[in-house]
Amino acid sequence: MFLVVSGTLRMHFRDRDIDLEAGEFIIVPHGIEHCPEAVGDECHVVLLEPNTTLNTGNVTSDRTVHTLSRI
C-alpha cells in the first residue's frame, strides 16, 4: 500500500498510469508489476508491505536486503 503524504505520485502499470495526490492511497495486488514515480520535485509516501517482500522485487542482486527477523 502506498499512502501519499505530500506531493503527487504516479503509479505506472503495464496498461495504465494512475496519479495520486496527498491523502490518497493505492493498494497494488501481489504479483502486479508497478513502478512508482514522483511527479514534480518530490513526493513523500508511507509504504506498507509484508515483511517477506524483497526490496528488489523478484530479482536478487547486491542491492537486495534480506530480512533477518520478523516483527
PDB file of N, CA, C and O in Angstrom:
ATOM      1  N   MET A   1       0.845  -1.167   0.000  1.00  0.00           N
ATOM      2  CA  MET A   1       0.000   0.000   0.000  1.00  0.00           C
ATOM      3  C   MET A   1       0.891   1.230   0.000  1.00  0.00           C
ATOM      4  O   MET A   1       1.820   1.328   0.802  1.00  0.00           O
ATOM      5  N   PHE A   2       0.617   2.149  -0.878  1.00  0.00           N
ATOM      6  CA  PHE A   2       1.322   3.426  -0.963  1.00  0.00           C
ATOM      7  C   PHE A   2       0.349   4.523  -0.529  1.00  0.00           C
ATOM      8  O   PHE A   2      -0.679   4.729  -1.174  1.00  0.00           O
ATOM      9  N   LEU A   3       0.665   5.225   0.555  1.00  0.00           N
ATOM     10  CA  LEU A   3      -0.137   6.353   1.035  1.00  0.00           C
ATOM     11  C   LEU A   3       0.651   7.628   0.757  1.00  0.00           C
ATOM     12  O   LEU A   3       1.760   7.796   1.265  1.00  0.00           O
ATOM     13  N   VAL A   4       0.094   8.513  -0.033  1.00  0.00           N
ATOM     14  CA  VAL A   4       0.777   9.764  -0.385  1.00  0.00           C
ATOM     15  C   VAL A   4       0.572  10.773   0.741  1.00  0.00           C
ATOM     16  O   VAL A   4      -0.557  11.138   1.067  1.00  0.00           O
ATOM     17  N   VAL A   5       1.681  11.215   1.327  1.00  0.00           N
ATOM     18  CA  VAL A   5       1.653  12.189   2.419  1.00  0.00           C
ATOM     19  C   VAL A   5       1.708  13.611   1.851  1.00  0.00           C
ATOM     20  O   VAL A   5       0.970  14.491   2.293  1.00  0.00           O
ATOM     21  N   SER A   6       2.586  13.825   0.872  1.00  0.00           N
ATOM     22  CA  SER A   6       2.667  15.124   0.206  1.00  0.00           C
ATOM     23  C   SER A   6       3.188  14.927  -1.213  1.00  0.00           C
ATOM     24  O   SER A   6       3.871  13.947  -1.510  1.00  0.00           O
ATOM     25  N   GLY A   7       2.855  15.868  -2.073  1.00  0.00           N
ATOM     26  CA  GLY A   7       3.268  15.772  -3.470  1.00  0.00           C
ATOM     27  C   GLY A   7       2.298  14.922  -4.276  1.00  0.00           C
ATOM     28  O   GLY A   7       1.170  14.658  -3.860  1.00  0.00           O
ATOM     29  N   THR A   8       2.772  14.506  -5.436  1.00  0.00           N
ATOM     30  CA  THR A   8       1.975  13.681  -6.338  1.00  0.00           C
ATOM     31  C   THR A   8       2.777  12.449  -6.725  1.00  0.00           C
ATOM     32  O   THR A   8       3.955  12.543  -7.071  1.00  0.00           O
ATOM     33  N   LEU A   9       2.134  11.306  -6.663  1.00  0.00           N
ATOM     34  CA  LEU A   9       2.750  10.033  -7.031  1.00  0.00           C
ATOM     35  C   LEU A   9       2.073   9.514  -8.293  1.00  0.00           C
ATOM     36  O   LEU A   9       0.846   9.468  -8.375  1.00  0.00           O
ATOM     37  N   ARG A  10       2.875   9.126  -9.270  1.00  0.00           N
ATOM     38  CA  ARG A  10       2.337   8.473 -10.465  1.00  0.00           C
ATOM     39  C   ARG A  10       2.738   7.007 -10.391  1.00  0.00           C
ATOM     40  O   ARG A  10       3.922   6.673 -10.335  1.00  0.00           O
ATOM     41  N   MET A  11       1.731   6.137 -10.391  1.00  0.00           N
ATOM     42  CA  MET A  11       1.982   4.698 -10.361  1.00  0.00           C
ATOM     43  C   MET A  11       1.803   4.166 -11.777  1.00  0.00           C
ATOM     44  O   MET A  11       0.713   4.210 -12.346  1.00  0.00           O
ATOM     45  N   HIS A  12       2.900   3.666 -12.327  1.00  0.00           N
ATOM     46  CA  HIS A  12       2.870   3.108 -13.672  1.00  0.00           C
ATOM     47  C   HIS A  12       2.566   1.608 -13.592  1.00  0.00           C
ATOM     48  O   HIS A  12       3.182   0.875 -12.819  1.00  0.00           O
ATOM     49  N   PHE A  13       1.625   1.182 -14.390  1.00  0.00           N
ATOM     50  CA  PHE A  13       1.324  -0.224 -14.592  1.00  0.00           C
ATOM     51  C   PHE A  13       1.536  -0.517 -16.076  1.00  0.00           C
ATOM     52  O   PHE A  13       1.706   0.411 -16.867  1.00  0.00           O
ATOM     53  N   ARG A  14       1.527  -1.773 -16.457  1.00  0.00           N
ATOM     54  CA  ARG A  14       1.726  -2.115 -17.873  1.00  0.00           C
ATOM     55  C   ARG A  14       0.656  -1.507 -18.776  1.00  0.00           C
ATOM     56  O   ARG A  14       0.945  -1.152 -19.918  1.00  0.00           O
ATOM     57  N   ASP A  15      -0.572  -1.383 -18.282  1.00  0.00           N
ATOM     58  CA  ASP A  15      -1.670  -0.939 -19.142  1.00  0.00           C
ATOM     59  C   ASP A  15      -2.197   0.464 -18.848  1.00  0.00           C
ATOM     60  O   ASP A  15      -3.067   0.959 -19.565  1.00  0.00           O
ATOM     61  N   ARG A  16      -1.675   1.112 -17.793  1.00  0.00           N
ATOM     62  CA  ARG A  16      -2.183   2.449 -17.460  1.00  0.00           C
ATOM     63  C   ARG A  16      -1.297   3.105 -16.402  1.00  0.00           C
ATOM     64  O   ARG A  16      -0.447   2.455 -15.793  1.00  0.00           O
ATOM     65  N   ASP A  17      -1.511   4.395 -16.200  1.00  0.00           N
ATOM     66  CA  ASP A  17      -0.863   5.155 -15.136  1.00  0.00           C
ATOM     67  C   ASP A  17      -1.961   5.740 -14.257  1.00  0.00           C
ATOM     68  O   ASP A  17      -3.031   6.106 -14.742  1.00  0.00           O
ATOM     69  N   ILE A  18      -1.681   5.824 -12.947  1.00  0.00           N
ATOM     70  CA  ILE A  18      -2.628   6.414 -12.006  1.00  0.00           C
ATOM     71  C   ILE A  18      -1.895   7.474 -11.200  1.00  0.00           C
ATOM     72  O   ILE A  18      -0.844   7.197 -10.622  1.00  0.00           O
ATOM     73  N   ASP A  19      -2.445   8.698 -11.157  1.00  0.00           N
ATOM     74  CA  ASP A  19      -1.875   9.781 -10.361  1.00  0.00           C
ATOM     75  C   ASP A  19      -2.596   9.864  -9.026  1.00  0.00           C
ATOM     76  O   ASP A  19      -3.824   9.805  -8.968  1.00  0.00           O
ATOM     77  N   LEU A  20      -1.824  10.001  -7.953  1.00  0.00           N
ATOM     78  CA  LEU A  20      -2.366  10.100  -6.599  1.00  0.00           C
ATOM     79  C   LEU A  20      -1.859  11.375  -5.946  1.00  0.00           C
ATOM     80  O   LEU A  20      -0.684  11.722  -6.065  1.00  0.00           O
ATOM     81  N   GLU A  21      -2.751  12.067  -5.258  1.00  0.00           N
ATOM     82  CA  GLU A  21      -2.420  13.302  -4.539  1.00  0.00           C
ATOM     83  C   GLU A  21      -2.315  13.012  -3.046  1.00  0.00           C
ATOM     84  O   GLU A  21      -2.660  11.920  -2.595  1.00  0.00           O
ATOM     85  N   ALA A  22      -1.843  13.987  -2.284  1.00  0.00           N
ATOM     86  CA  ALA A  22      -1.722  13.855  -0.831  1.00  0.00           C
ATOM     87  C   ALA A  22      -3.056  13.420  -0.230  1.00  0.00           C
ATOM     88  O   ALA A  22      -4.108  13.963  -0.566  1.00  0.00           O
ATOM     89  N   GLY A  23      -2.996  12.428   0.666  1.00  0.00           N
ATOM     90  CA  GLY A  23      -4.190  11.907   1.313  1.00  0.00           C
ATOM     91  C   GLY A  23      -4.805  10.715   0.594  1.00  0.00           C
ATOM     92  O   GLY A  23      -5.708  10.073   1.131  1.00  0.00           O
ATOM     93  N   GLU A  24      -4.333  10.406  -0.611  1.00  0.00           N
ATOM     94  CA  GLU A  24      -4.850   9.268  -1.363  1.00  0.00           C
ATOM     95  C   GLU A  24      -3.894   8.086  -1.234  1.00  0.00           C
ATOM     96  O   GLU A  24      -2.711   8.262  -0.942  1.00  0.00           O
ATOM     97  N   PHE A  25      -4.414   6.888  -1.452  1.00  0.00           N
ATOM     98  CA  PHE A  25      -3.559   5.703  -1.393  1.00  0.00           C
ATOM     99  C   PHE A  25      -3.965   4.716  -2.469  1.00  0.00           C
ATOM    100  O   PHE A  25      -5.056   4.786  -3.034  1.00  0.00           O
ATOM    101  N   ILE A  26      -3.043   3.787  -2.738  1.00  0.00           N
ATOM    102  CA  ILE A  26      -3.303   2.726  -3.698  1.00  0.00           C
ATOM    103  C   ILE A  26      -2.749   1.425  -3.129  1.00  0.00           C
ATOM    104  O   ILE A  26      -1.668   1.399  -2.540  1.00  0.00           O
ATOM    105  N   ILE A  27      -3.495   0.363  -3.312  1.00  0.00           N
ATOM    106  CA  ILE A  27      -3.036  -0.966  -2.921  1.00  0.00           C
ATOM    107  C   ILE A  27      -2.726  -1.722  -4.207  1.00  0.00           C
ATOM    108  O   ILE A  27      -3.599  -1.910  -5.054  1.00  0.00           O
ATOM    109  N   VAL A  28      -1.483  -2.151  -4.341  1.00  0.00           N
ATOM    110  CA  VAL A  28      -1.061  -2.910  -5.518  1.00  0.00           C
ATOM    111  C   VAL A  28      -1.104  -4.393  -5.152  1.00  0.00           C
ATOM    112  O   VAL A  28      -0.377  -4.833  -4.261  1.00  0.00           O
ATOM    113  N   PRO A  29      -1.945  -5.159  -5.831  1.00  0.00           N
ATOM    114  CA  PRO A  29      -2.047  -6.589  -5.510  1.00  0.00           C
ATOM    115  C   PRO A  29      -0.721  -7.326  -5.727  1.00  0.00           C
ATOM    116  O   PRO A  29       0.096  -6.934  -6.559  1.00  0.00           O
ATOM    117  N   HIS A  30      -0.534  -8.387  -4.968  1.00  0.00           N
ATOM    118  CA  HIS A  30       0.661  -9.213  -5.075  1.00  0.00           C
ATOM    119  C   HIS A  30       0.850  -9.685  -6.517  1.00  0.00           C
ATOM    120  O   HIS A  30      -0.095 -10.147  -7.156  1.00  0.00           O
ATOM    121  N   GLY A  31       2.070  -9.565  -7.016  1.00  0.00           N
ATOM    122  CA  GLY A  31       2.394 -10.076  -8.339  1.00  0.00           C
ATOM    123  C   GLY A  31       2.136  -9.117  -9.488  1.00  0.00           C
ATOM    124  O   GLY A  31       2.429  -9.451 -10.636  1.00  0.00           O
ATOM    125  N   ILE A  32       1.596  -7.935  -9.215  1.00  0.00           N
ATOM    126  CA  ILE A  32       1.330  -6.957 -10.268  1.00  0.00           C
ATOM    127  C   ILE A  32       2.552  -6.056 -10.442  1.00  0.00           C
ATOM    128  O   ILE A  32       2.997  -5.410  -9.493  1.00  0.00           O
ATOM    129  N   GLU A  33       3.090  -6.019 -11.664  1.00  0.00           N
ATOM    130  CA  GLU A  33       4.232  -5.135 -11.931  1.00  0.00           C
ATOM    131  C   GLU A  33       3.798  -3.682 -11.800  1.00  0.00           C
ATOM    132  O   GLU A  33       2.744  -3.289 -12.302  1.00  0.00           O
ATOM    133  N   HIS A  34       4.623  -2.888 -11.118  1.00  0.00           N
ATOM    134  CA  HIS A  34       4.318  -1.478 -10.936  1.00  0.00           C
ATOM    135  C   HIS A  34       5.619  -0.701 -10.772  1.00  0.00           C
ATOM    136  O   HIS A  34       6.649  -1.259 -10.392  1.00  0.00           O
ATOM    137  N   CYS A  35       5.555   0.575 -11.059  1.00  0.00           N
ATOM    138  CA  CYS A  35       6.724   1.440 -10.948  1.00  0.00           C
ATOM    139  C   CYS A  35       6.260   2.809 -10.440  1.00  0.00           C
ATOM    140  O   CYS A  35       5.689   3.592 -11.200  1.00  0.00           O
ATOM    141  N   PRO A  36       6.507   3.099  -9.147  1.00  0.00           N
ATOM    142  CA  PRO A  36       6.107   4.406  -8.608  1.00  0.00           C
ATOM    143  C   PRO A  36       7.081   5.500  -9.050  1.00  0.00           C
ATOM    144  O   PRO A  36       8.285   5.270  -9.162  1.00  0.00           O
ATOM    145  N   GLU A  37       6.535   6.688  -9.299  1.00  0.00           N
ATOM    146  CA  GLU A  37       7.360   7.825  -9.720  1.00  0.00           C
ATOM    147  C   GLU A  37       6.822   9.101  -9.085  1.00  0.00           C
ATOM    148  O   GLU A  37       5.615   9.342  -9.091  1.00  0.00           O
ATOM    149  N   ALA A  38       7.718   9.917  -8.538  1.00  0.00           N
ATOM    150  CA  ALA A  38       7.321  11.225  -8.022  1.00  0.00           C
ATOM    151  C   ALA A  38       7.060  12.150  -9.203  1.00  0.00           C
ATOM    152  O   ALA A  38       7.853  12.212 -10.142  1.00  0.00           O
ATOM    153  N   VAL A  39       5.942  12.867  -9.148  1.00  0.00           N
ATOM    154  CA  VAL A  39       5.635  13.864 -10.169  1.00  0.00           C
ATOM    155  C   VAL A  39       6.061  15.202  -9.589  1.00  0.00           C
ATOM    156  O   VAL A  39       5.585  15.592  -8.523  1.00  0.00           O
ATOM    157  N   GLY A  40       6.942  15.902 -10.267  1.00  0.00           N
ATOM    158  CA  GLY A  40       7.482  17.147  -9.722  1.00  0.00           C
ATOM    159  C   GLY A  40       8.779  16.878  -8.976  1.00  0.00           C
ATOM    160  O   GLY A  40       9.463  15.888  -9.235  1.00  0.00           O
ATOM    161  N   ASP A  41       9.105  17.754  -8.062  1.00  0.00           N
ATOM    162  CA  ASP A  41      10.381  17.657  -7.362  1.00  0.00           C
ATOM    163  C   ASP A  41      10.465  16.463  -6.418  1.00  0.00           C
ATOM    164  O   ASP A  41      11.462  15.741  -6.424  1.00  0.00           O
ATOM    165  N   GLU A  42       9.439  16.248  -5.610  1.00  0.00           N
ATOM    166  CA  GLU A  42       9.473  15.123  -4.682  1.00  0.00           C
ATOM    167  C   GLU A  42       8.065  14.752  -4.240  1.00  0.00           C
ATOM    168  O   GLU A  42       7.112  15.518  -4.377  1.00  0.00           O
ATOM    169  N   CYS A  43       7.982  13.550  -3.709  1.00  0.00           N
ATOM    170  CA  CYS A  43       6.723  13.021  -3.212  1.00  0.00           C
ATOM    171  C   CYS A  43       7.046  12.209  -1.961  1.00  0.00           C
ATOM    172  O   CYS A  43       7.961  11.386  -1.980  1.00  0.00           O
ATOM    173  N   HIS A  44       6.316  12.428  -0.889  1.00  0.00           N
ATOM    174  CA  HIS A  44       6.522  11.669   0.346  1.00  0.00           C
ATOM    175  C   HIS A  44       5.417  10.646   0.471  1.00  0.00           C
ATOM    176  O   HIS A  44       4.235  10.972   0.356  1.00  0.00           O
ATOM    177  N   VAL A  45       5.810   9.396   0.709  1.00  0.00           N
ATOM    178  CA  VAL A  45       4.832   8.319   0.828  1.00  0.00           C
ATOM    179  C   VAL A  45       5.129   7.471   2.054  1.00  0.00           C
ATOM    180  O   VAL A  45       6.262   7.404   2.529  1.00  0.00           O
ATOM    181  N   VAL A  46       4.096   6.836   2.546  1.00  0.00           N
ATOM    182  CA  VAL A  46       4.226   5.786   3.551  1.00  0.00           C
ATOM    183  C   VAL A  46       3.978   4.490   2.788  1.00  0.00           C
ATOM    184  O   VAL A  46       2.943   4.325   2.142  1.00  0.00           O
ATOM    185  N   LEU A  47       4.934   3.578   2.870  1.00  0.00           N
ATOM    186  CA  LEU A  47       4.834   2.307   2.154  1.00  0.00           C
ATOM    187  C   LEU A  47       4.657   1.188   3.166  1.00  0.00           C
ATOM    188  O   LEU A  47       5.486   1.006   4.057  1.00  0.00           O
ATOM    189  N   LEU A  48       3.577   0.444   3.023  1.00  0.00           N
ATOM    190  CA  LEU A  48       3.325  -0.711   3.882  1.00  0.00           C
ATOM    191  C   LEU A  48       3.337  -1.951   3.003  1.00  0.00           C
ATOM    192  O   LEU A  48       2.614  -2.033   2.010  1.00  0.00           O
ATOM    193  N   GLU A  49       4.175  -2.919   3.385  1.00  0.00           N
ATOM    194  CA  GLU A  49       4.256  -4.161   2.631  1.00  0.00           C
ATOM    195  C   GLU A  49       4.615  -5.303   3.563  1.00  0.00           C
ATOM    196  O   GLU A  49       5.149  -5.065   4.646  1.00  0.00           O
ATOM    197  N   PRO A  50       4.333  -6.538   3.166  1.00  0.00           N
ATOM    198  CA  PRO A  50       4.689  -7.676   4.009  1.00  0.00           C
ATOM    199  C   PRO A  50       6.197  -7.738   4.250  1.00  0.00           C
ATOM    200  O   PRO A  50       6.991  -7.326   3.404  1.00  0.00           O
ATOM    201  N   ASN A  51       6.572  -8.250   5.398  1.00  0.00           N
ATOM    202  CA  ASN A  51       7.977  -8.371   5.762  1.00  0.00           C
ATOM    203  C   ASN A  51       8.750  -9.249   4.782  1.00  0.00           C
ATOM    204  O   ASN A  51       9.967  -9.109   4.661  1.00  0.00           O
ATOM    205  N   THR A  52       8.076 -10.131   4.095  1.00  0.00           N
ATOM    206  CA  THR A  52       8.727 -11.057   3.172  1.00  0.00           C
ATOM    207  C   THR A  52       8.979 -10.461   1.790  1.00  0.00           C
ATOM    208  O   THR A  52       9.610 -11.108   0.955  1.00  0.00           O
ATOM    209  N   THR A  53       8.500  -9.242   1.528  1.00  0.00           N
ATOM    210  CA  THR A  53       8.667  -8.617   0.222  1.00  0.00           C
ATOM    211  C   THR A  53      10.103  -8.125   0.055  1.00  0.00           C
ATOM    212  O   THR A  53      10.593  -7.346   0.873  1.00  0.00           O
ATOM    213  N   LEU A  54      10.779  -8.580  -1.006  1.00  0.00           N
ATOM    214  CA  LEU A  54      12.135  -8.112  -1.282  1.00  0.00           C
ATOM    215  C   LEU A  54      12.090  -6.711  -1.859  1.00  0.00           C
ATOM    216  O   LEU A  54      11.197  -6.390  -2.643  1.00  0.00           O
ATOM    217  N   ASN A  55      13.042  -5.876  -1.482  1.00  0.00           N
ATOM    218  CA  ASN A  55      13.095  -4.500  -1.963  1.00  0.00           C
ATOM    219  C   ASN A  55      13.453  -4.417  -3.445  1.00  0.00           C
ATOM    220  O   ASN A  55      13.328  -3.351  -4.047  1.00  0.00           O
ATOM    221  N   THR A  56      13.895  -5.519  -4.037  1.00  0.00           N
ATOM    222  CA  THR A  56      14.260  -5.530  -5.449  1.00  0.00           C
ATOM    223  C   THR A  56      13.310  -6.385  -6.279  1.00  0.00           C
ATOM    224  O   THR A  56      13.651  -6.807  -7.384  1.00  0.00           O
ATOM    225  N   GLY A  57      12.115  -6.642  -5.742  1.00  0.00           N
ATOM    226  CA  GLY A  57      11.124  -7.431  -6.480  1.00  0.00           C
ATOM    227  C   GLY A  57      11.543  -8.880  -6.602  1.00  0.00           C
ATOM    228  O   GLY A  57      11.946  -9.497  -5.616  1.00  0.00           O
ATOM    229  N   ASN A  58      11.452  -9.431  -7.809  1.00  0.00           N
ATOM    230  CA  ASN A  58      11.805 -10.838  -7.993  1.00  0.00           C
ATOM    231  C   ASN A  58      13.240 -11.023  -8.465  1.00  0.00           C
ATOM    232  O   ASN A  58      13.610 -12.115  -8.897  1.00  0.00           O
ATOM    233  N   VAL A  59      14.061  -9.964  -8.391  1.00  0.00           N
ATOM    234  CA  VAL A  59      15.461 -10.015  -8.797  1.00  0.00           C
ATOM    235  C   VAL A  59      16.338  -9.954  -7.555  1.00  0.00           C
ATOM    236  O   VAL A  59      16.139  -9.093  -6.698  1.00  0.00           O
ATOM    237  N   THR A  60      17.302 -10.853  -7.449  1.00  0.00           N
ATOM    238  CA  THR A  60      18.257 -10.820  -6.348  1.00  0.00           C
ATOM    239  C   THR A  60      19.572 -10.249  -6.873  1.00  0.00           C
ATOM    240  O   THR A  60      20.136 -10.752  -7.845  1.00  0.00           O
ATOM    241  N   SER A  61      20.050  -9.195  -6.217  1.00  0.00           N
ATOM    242  CA  SER A  61      21.300  -8.555  -6.624  1.00  0.00           C
ATOM    243  C   SER A  61      22.026  -8.063  -5.375  1.00  0.00           C
ATOM    244  O   SER A  61      21.595  -8.339  -4.255  1.00  0.00           O
ATOM    245  N   ASP A  62      23.127  -7.334  -5.566  1.00  0.00           N
ATOM    246  CA  ASP A  62      23.863  -6.795  -4.418  1.00  0.00           C
ATOM    247  C   ASP A  62      23.064  -5.730  -3.676  1.00  0.00           C
ATOM    248  O   ASP A  62      23.444  -5.343  -2.571  1.00  0.00           O
ATOM    249  N   ARG A  63      21.974  -5.248  -4.253  1.00  0.00           N
ATOM    250  CA  ARG A  63      21.111  -4.266  -3.584  1.00  0.00           C
ATOM    251  C   ARG A  63      19.967  -4.900  -2.807  1.00  0.00           C
ATOM    252  O   ARG A  63      19.238  -4.200  -2.104  1.00  0.00           O
ATOM    253  N   THR A  64      19.799  -6.208  -2.923  1.00  0.00           N
ATOM    254  CA  THR A  64      18.721  -6.905  -2.236  1.00  0.00           C
ATOM    255  C   THR A  64      18.991  -6.939  -0.732  1.00  0.00           C
ATOM    256  O   THR A  64      20.084  -7.300  -0.295  1.00  0.00           O
ATOM    257  N   VAL A  65      17.985  -6.560   0.049  1.00  0.00           N
ATOM    258  CA  VAL A  65      18.078  -6.601   1.505  1.00  0.00           C
ATOM    259  C   VAL A  65      17.246  -7.780   1.987  1.00  0.00           C
ATOM    260  O   VAL A  65      16.042  -7.843   1.741  1.00  0.00           O
ATOM    261  N   HIS A  66      17.891  -8.708   2.671  1.00  0.00           N
ATOM    262  CA  HIS A  66      17.188  -9.863   3.219  1.00  0.00           C
ATOM    263  C   HIS A  66      16.850  -9.575   4.685  1.00  0.00           C
ATOM    264  O   HIS A  66      17.706  -9.136   5.453  1.00  0.00           O
ATOM    265  N   THR A  67      15.622  -9.821   5.054  1.00  0.00           N
ATOM    266  CA  THR A  67      15.165  -9.555   6.407  1.00  0.00           C
ATOM    267  C   THR A  67      15.727 -10.624   7.353  1.00  0.00           C
ATOM    268  O   THR A  67      15.687 -11.818   7.054  1.00  0.00           O
ATOM    269  N   LEU A  68      16.249 -10.174   8.494  1.00  0.00           N
ATOM    270  CA  LEU A  68      16.841 -11.102   9.455  1.00  0.00           C
ATOM    271  C   LEU A  68      15.808 -11.685  10.394  1.00  0.00           C
ATOM    272  O   LEU A  68      15.937 -12.831  10.827  1.00  0.00           O
ATOM    273  N   SER A  69      14.797 -10.919  10.709  1.00  0.00           N
ATOM    274  CA  SER A  69      13.775 -11.411  11.644  1.00  0.00           C
ATOM    275  C   SER A  69      12.428 -10.813  11.284  1.00  0.00           C
ATOM    276  O   SER A  69      12.349  -9.805  10.582  1.00  0.00           O
ATOM    277  N   ARG A  70      11.390 -11.435  11.765  1.00  0.00           N
ATOM    278  CA  ARG A  70      10.042 -10.940  11.516  1.00  0.00           C
ATOM    279  C   ARG A  70       9.559 -10.134  12.698  1.00  0.00           C
ATOM    280  O   ARG A  70       9.887 -10.444  13.844  1.00  0.00           O
ATOM    281  N   ILE A  71       8.795  -9.119  12.433  1.00  0.00           N
ATOM    282  CA  ILE A  71       8.236  -8.300  13.520  1.00  0.00           C
ATOM    283  C   ILE A  71       6.902  -8.870  13.907  1.00  0.00           C
ATOM    284  O   ILE A  71       6.243  -8.345  14.803  1.00  0.00           O
TER     285      ILE A  71
END
